Amino acid sequence: MGSTGKAGCGCIIGILVVVMVLAGVLMHPMSLKFMAKQFRYEDKIVPADALFVPRFAEDKKGDLYAEAFREYFAGNGKAVYIEDDKILGTNITEFVSRMAKARGVKENIIKGIDPGPDGTAGTNALKEKLKASGAKKVIVVVPEYASRRYHYIYDSSRSGDAVFYMIKPVQVTYFQRDKWWRDGLSRSLMAREFYASLSHYSSMLWKKESGKQ
């Protein structure tokens, strides 16, 4: 059943990529730039208790972690929490800790948190662990193209979370913001965001309708 779900998801994303490629051919570049801007969201950043960096496998150069370090040095967070994972058997926390140390960040500032299962369950686990850390305000550092979706996922006013989240969008090097339709990775990321956002909104509507019954 699991492999079937992945295949179905891949087909949908593939179709979305084709649609966006066609849009790139048929639509004016200004319209395509405007389309990409709709995925961007930014909160006003105020000093927080912690910074949180979700896992984005495509961020191979660590753009998000570097931005989190800059926010830390700017006094906007006392600790940097990262969504942990493994690469070749090594925890990402170890890699990020080395990266942080090379930039002068104290060793005890970097803290890894295990999201547990993927999907919504994983997000809820991350929220619970951030809450358990005692943080009242958290800055969530994400790529620009995913910031709108993360705004809805971590919107405290909608979910009633005790933790106040602020979204910090980052212009990452691997996403061609102004020419995303010409770059293979950028197209696939836009397609993924469209699919993920649609799935999230559909889930929200389903829960809302279910609650009425």
C-alpha positions as CSV (number, residue, x, y, z in Angstrom):
1,M,0.0,0.0,0.0
2,G,2.9,2.4,0.8
3,S,4.5,2.0,-2.6
4,T,1.2,2.5,-4.3
5,G,0.7,5.8,-2.5
6,K,4.2,7.1,-3.5
7,A,3.6,6.2,-7.1
8,G,0.3,8.0,-7.1
9,C,1.9,11.1,-5.6
10,G,4.7,10.9,-8.1
11,C,2.2,10.8,-11.0
12,I,0.4,13.9,-9.7
13,I,3.6,15.8,-9.2
14,G,4.7,14.8,-12.7
15,I,1.5,16.1,-14.2
16,L,1.8,19.4,-12.2
17,V,5.4,19.8,-13.6
18,V,4.1,19.3,-17.1
19,V,1.4,21.9,-16.5
20,M,3.9,24.4,-15.1
21,V,6.3,23.8,-18.1
22,L,3.4,24.5,-20.5
23,A,2.6,27.6,-18.4
24,G,6.2,28.7,-18.8
25,V,5.8,28.4,-22.6
26,L,2.4,30.0,-22.9
27,M,2.4,32.6,-20.1
28,H,4.3,35.8,-19.9
29,P,7.4,35.7,-17.5
30,M,5.8,38.5,-15.4
31,S,2.8,36.3,-14.7
32,L,5.0,33.4,-13.8
33,K,7.0,35.6,-11.4
34,F,3.7,36.8,-9.8
35,M,2.7,33.1,-9.4
36,A,5.8,32.3,-7.5
37,K,5.3,35.4,-5.2
38,Q,2.0,33.9,-4.1
39,F,3.9,31.1,-2.3
40,R,5.8,33.6,-0.2
41,Y,4.8,34.7,3.2
42,E,6.8,36.7,5.8
43,D,6.0,37.7,9.4
44,K,7.4,40.6,11.3
45,I,10.3,39.1,13.2
46,V,10.7,40.0,16.9
47,P,13.2,38.4,19.4
48,A,12.1,34.9,20.2
49,D,13.1,32.1,22.6
50,A,14.2,29.8,19.8
51,L,14.7,29.3,16.0
52,F,13.4,26.2,14.3
53,V,14.7,24.9,10.9
54,P,12.5,22.2,9.3
55,R,14.2,19.5,7.1
56,F,14.5,20.3,3.4
57,A,16.5,17.6,1.6
58,E,17.2,20.0,-1.3
59,D,19.1,22.4,0.9
60,K,22.4,20.7,0.4
61,K,24.5,23.8,1.0
62,G,22.8,24.5,4.3
63,D,21.3,27.9,3.3
64,L,18.6,27.6,5.9
65,Y,20.9,26.7,8.8
66,A,23.2,29.6,7.8
67,E,20.2,32.0,8.0
68,A,19.3,30.6,11.4
69,F,22.8,31.3,12.6
70,R,22.5,34.9,11.4
71,E,19.2,35.3,13.2
72,Y,20.8,33.9,16.4
73,F,23.7,36.3,16.2
74,A,21.2,39.1,15.7
75,G,19.7,38.2,19.0
76,N,16.5,36.8,17.6
77,G,16.8,33.4,19.3
78,K,18.5,31.8,22.2
79,A,18.6,28.3,20.7
80,V,18.5,26.7,17.2
81,Y,16.3,23.6,16.9
82,I,16.6,21.6,13.8
83,E,14.4,18.8,12.4
84,D,16.7,15.8,12.7
85,D,17.3,13.1,10.1
86,K,20.1,10.8,9.0
87,I,22.5,11.0,6.1
88,L,24.6,8.0,5.5
89,G,23.9,6.9,9.1
90,T,24.9,10.2,10.7
91,N,22.4,12.6,12.3
92,I,22.0,15.9,10.6
93,T,22.4,17.5,14.0
94,E,26.0,16.5,14.0
95,F,26.6,18.1,10.6
96,V,24.8,21.3,11.6
97,S,26.7,21.4,14.9
98,R,30.0,21.3,13.0
99,M,28.8,24.0,10.7
100,A,27.7,26.1,13.6
101,K,31.0,25.7,15.4
102,A,32.9,26.8,12.4
103,R,30.8,30.0,12.4
104,G,31.4,30.7,16.1
105,V,28.1,29.4,17.5
106,K,28.3,27.7,20.9
107,E,27.9,23.9,20.9
108,N,25.0,23.8,23.2
109,I,22.9,26.1,21.1
110,I,22.1,23.5,18.4
111,K,19.4,21.0,19.4
112,G,18.0,18.3,17.2
113,I,14.4,17.1,17.5
114,D,13.1,13.9,16.0
115,P,9.8,14.4,14.1
116,G,8.8,10.8,14.3
117,P,6.3,9.7,11.6
118,D,6.1,11.8,8.4
119,G,3.3,14.1,7.5
120,T,0.8,15.7,9.9
121,A,1.8,13.4,12.7
122,G,5.4,14.5,12.3
123,T,4.4,18.2,12.4
124,N,2.4,17.7,15.5
125,A,5.4,15.9,17.1
126,L,7.7,18.8,16.3
127,K,5.2,21.3,17.7
128,E,4.9,19.3,20.9
129,K,8.6,19.1,21.4
130,L,9.1,22.8,20.8
131,K,6.4,23.4,23.3
132,A,8.0,21.0,25.8
133,S,11.3,23.0,25.4
134,G,9.6,25.9,27.2
135,A,9.7,28.2,24.2
136,K,6.9,30.7,23.9
137,K,8.0,32.4,20.7
138,V,9.6,30.5,17.8
139,I,11.0,31.7,14.5
140,V,10.5,29.1,11.7
141,V,13.2,29.4,9.0
142,V,12.0,28.1,5.7
143,P,12.7,28.6,1.9
144,E,10.6,31.4,0.3
145,Y,8.8,28.9,-2.0
146,A,7.4,27.0,1.1
147,S,6.8,29.9,3.4
148,R,3.1,30.4,2.6
149,R,2.4,26.7,3.4
150,Y,4.3,26.8,6.6
151,H,2.4,29.9,7.6
152,Y,-0.8,27.9,7.5
153,I,0.8,24.9,9.2
154,Y,2.2,26.9,12.1
155,D,-0.4,29.6,12.3
156,S,-1.2,29.8,16.1
157,S,-4.4,31.8,15.5
158,R,-5.8,28.9,13.6
159,S,-4.6,26.0,15.6
160,G,-4.8,27.5,19.1
161,D,-1.1,26.6,19.8
162,A,0.4,27.9,23.1
163,V,3.6,28.7,21.1
164,F,3.6,31.8,18.9
165,Y,5.3,31.1,15.6
166,M,6.9,33.6,13.1
167,I,7.7,32.6,9.6
168,K,11.1,33.7,8.2
169,P,11.4,33.1,4.5
170,V,14.9,32.6,3.0
171,Q,16.0,33.2,-0.6
172,V,17.9,30.0,-1.1
173,T,20.6,29.5,-3.8
174,Y,19.0,26.3,-5.3
175,F,15.7,27.9,-6.2
176,Q,15.6,30.2,-9.2
177,R,12.9,32.6,-7.9
178,D,12.7,34.9,-11.0
179,K,13.2,32.1,-13.6
180,W,11.8,29.1,-11.8
181,W,10.0,27.8,-14.9
182,R,13.4,27.4,-16.7
183,D,15.1,25.3,-14.0
184,G,14.2,21.7,-13.5
185,L,14.6,21.6,-9.7
186,S,12.8,24.9,-9.3
187,R,9.9,23.6,-11.4
188,S,9.6,20.5,-9.3
189,L,9.7,22.4,-6.1
190,M,6.9,24.7,-7.2
191,A,4.9,21.7,-8.3
192,R,5.5,20.0,-5.0
193,E,4.4,23.1,-3.1
194,F,1.3,23.4,-5.2
195,Y,0.4,19.8,-4.4
196,A,1.3,20.0,-0.7
197,S,-0.7,23.2,-0.3
198,L,-3.7,21.7,-2.0
199,S,-3.5,18.6,0.2
200,H,-3.2,20.7,3.3
201,Y,-6.2,23.0,2.4
202,S,-8.2,19.9,1.4
203,S,-7.4,18.3,4.8
204,M,-8.4,21.5,6.6
205,L,-11.7,21.7,4.8
206,W,-12.4,18.0,5.4
207,K,-11.7,18.4,9.2
208,K,-13.9,21.5,9.2
209,E,-16.8,19.7,7.5
210,S,-16.4,16.6,9.7
211,G,-16.6,18.8,12.8
212,K,-20.0,20.2,11.6
213,Q,-21.5,16.7,11.4
